[in-house]
């Protein structure tokens, strides 16, 4: 079974309940999703 992060075509595809997807400030644009506890994945 494919995981959402592996099949996402654009950042907004990761806006799934529980992921706490959100944009970060700065240039270039970056996003963040929660992994567990205080751990996050950030990507641009």
ChimeraX commands (.cxc) that place a marker at each C-alpha (Angstrom):
marker #1 position 0.00,0.00,0.00 radius 0.5
marker #1 position 1.42,3.40,-1.00 radius 0.5
marker #1 position 1.78,6.03,1.69 radius 0.5
marker #1 position 0.37,9.54,1.08 radius 0.5
marker #1 position 3.82,11.18,1.02 radius 0.5
marker #1 position 4.95,8.82,-1.74 radius 0.5
marker #1 position 2.02,9.62,-4.05 radius 0.5
marker #1 position 1.53,13.34,-3.35 radius 0.5
marker #1 position 1.64,15.39,-6.55 radius 0.5
marker #1 position 1.61,18.75,-4.77 radius 0.5
marker #1 position 2.15,19.87,-1.15 radius 0.5
marker #1 position -1.57,20.37,-0.48 radius 0.5
marker #1 position -2.11,16.64,-1.09 radius 0.5
marker #1 position -0.56,16.07,2.37 radius 0.5
marker #1 position -3.25,18.13,4.09 radius 0.5
marker #1 position -4.70,15.04,5.79 radius 0.5
marker #1 position -6.27,14.95,9.25 radius 0.5
marker #1 position -3.58,14.21,11.84 radius 0.5
marker #1 position -0.63,15.33,9.69 radius 0.5
marker #1 position -0.88,18.96,10.91 radius 0.5
marker #1 position 0.21,20.15,7.47 radius 0.5
marker #1 position 1.11,23.85,7.34 radius 0.5
marker #1 position 3.21,26.32,5.42 radius 0.5
marker #1 position 6.33,27.85,6.95 radius 0.5
marker #1 position 7.47,31.44,6.65 radius 0.5
marker #1 position 10.37,32.37,4.43 radius 0.5
marker #1 position 11.55,32.30,0.89 radius 0.5
marker #1 position 11.57,29.83,-0.81 radius 0.5
marker #1 position 8.21,28.44,0.38 radius 0.5
marker #1 position 8.47,25.38,2.64 radius 0.5
marker #1 position 5.88,23.14,4.33 radius 0.5
marker #1 position 5.81,20.93,7.39 radius 0.5
marker #1 position 3.98,17.77,8.45 radius 0.5
marker #1 position 4.07,16.16,11.89 radius 0.5
marker #1 position 5.64,12.73,12.18 radius 0.5
marker #1 position 5.24,12.03,15.90 radius 0.5
marker #1 position 5.52,14.09,19.07 radius 0.5
marker #1 position 7.88,16.97,18.35 radius 0.5
marker #1 position 9.29,15.47,15.13 radius 0.5
marker #1 position 8.43,17.10,11.78 radius 0.5
marker #1 position 9.27,16.62,8.12 radius 0.5
marker #1 position 9.87,19.87,6.27 radius 0.5
marker #1 position 10.09,20.14,2.51 radius 0.5
marker #1 position 10.11,22.73,-0.26 radius 0.5
marker link #1:1,2 radius 0.2
marker link #1:2,3 radius 0.2
marker link #1:3,4 radius 0.2
marker link #1:4,5 radius 0.2
marker link #1:5,6 radius 0.2
marker link #1:6,7 radius 0.2
marker link #1:7,8 radius 0.2
marker link #1:8,9 radius 0.2
marker link #1:9,10 radius 0.2
marker link #1:10,11 radius 0.2
marker link #1:11,12 radius 0.2
marker link #1:12,13 radius 0.2
marker link #1:13,14 radius 0.2
marker link #1:14,15 radius 0.2
marker link #1:15,16 radius 0.2
marker link #1:16,17 radius 0.2
marker link #1:17,18 radius 0.2
marker link #1:18,19 radius 0.2
marker link #1:19,20 radius 0.2
marker link #1:20,21 radius 0.2
marker link #1:21,22 radius 0.2
marker link #1:22,23 radius 0.2
marker link #1:23,24 radius 0.2
marker link #1:24,25 radius 0.2
marker link #1:25,26 radius 0.2
marker link #1:26,27 radius 0.2
marker link #1:27,28 radius 0.2
marker link #1:28,29 radius 0.2
marker link #1:29,30 radius 0.2
marker link #1:30,31 radius 0.2
marker link #1:31,32 radius 0.2
marker link #1:32,33 radius 0.2
marker link #1:33,34 radius 0.2
marker link #1:34,35 radius 0.2
marker link #1:35,36 radius 0.2
marker link #1:36,37 radius 0.2
marker link #1:37,38 radius 0.2
marker link #1:38,39 radius 0.2
marker link #1:39,40 radius 0.2
marker link #1:40,41 radius 0.2
marker link #1:41,42 radius 0.2
marker link #1:42,43 radius 0.2
marker link #1:43,44 radius 0.2
view
